[in-house]
Amino acid sequence: MMVVFRGVIDLMQTPLVSILIPTYNRPVYFKQALFSAVLQTYPNIEIVICDDSTNNDSKDIALRYDKKFPGKIKYYKNKRNIGGRLNFQVAFQKATGEYINYLMDDDLFHPQKIERMIKYFIEDTTNTIKLVTSYRQPIDENGKEIPDFDFTKKRFETDTVVNGITASNSIILDGNWIGEPTTVLFRKSDLVEPFGQFSGSLYHSAVDMASWLALLLDGNLVYIADTLSYLRMHPSNVGKNKDMKVNSTYDWIHMLFHCPRNKILEHPNDLHQSIKQCFRFMDDLEILFPNQISQSKKQALKFYKQCLLKYQKEI
């Protein structure tokens, strides 16, 4: 890794950045997220909203903001509910910008987020930077700052370039410090697989990690030490339910088998460590949800555990 200089962006070089907001039935948070997007200091943005809601509350908000900020917002309402993963991909397809930054409908952008991040791509004449991320500040349901979780703690004290494979190893072993979709800006053409897919598999839970791994196969990342986004933690966060936890196990197992084929977790010690972490996570699921996981999923988890045991012996 190396420390990089923070210069001033040349406003004559302003490639179009698409801010993508997939939303579903969270109008109060959505309004705040959208407001943080339209307040960006970077001038050349489009805000693409893909609304999967069962009502028109978010639509009404989007149309009001479109009148206040003409030319910035593109709103699409799905004819039927298509689910979160597909809604993410539809938003990606609708985007016309050279660069992409998702904004979860309950998170917030710092006003200078895009301006601060895009300059690293503009200055990168060799196209070795594949994503730019930053420290993200956790907030509660009311927008109040809360203490860091292990996975959100600041990784570097200054803006830093990190080798892609090194970063990939680290987010698997240490937790996803790169961040959620809100935190990352990337070049649209660099994502050769659909968002949320890694090594041919569309992930159910760790969709962000899947795409970060895919992007970093061919380059490096920049970590900006300042707070450029805000991660909202609230009781209805989808990642807390048992189904998402089971699905994240499936994603993790896929990573363990496919990362070494892509030069990630190549060292046997790293792979062994990650397998042990996966075993502990699976054991915790059985303790936390003893009567809530379906029999079919219990059988699937048992099968995958046997596969991992065999895999571990072969390393």
Protein Blocks (a to p, Z undefined) as FASTA:
>chain_A
ZZdddddddfklccddddddddehilklmmmmmmmmmmpmbfbdcdddddfbfbfklmmm
mmmmmmmmghkaccdddfbdebjklmmmmmmmmpcbfbdcdddfkbccdfklmmmmmmmm
mmmmnopafbdcdddddddfkopacdddfklpcfbfbdcdddfklmmmmmmmnopfkbpf
klpccdfklmmbcehiaehiacfklmmlmmmmmmmmnmccdddfbdcbdcdddfklmklp
mklmmmmmmmmmmmmmmmmmnopakbmklmmmmmmmmmmmmmmmmmmmmmlccfklmmmm
mmmmmmmmmmmmmZZ
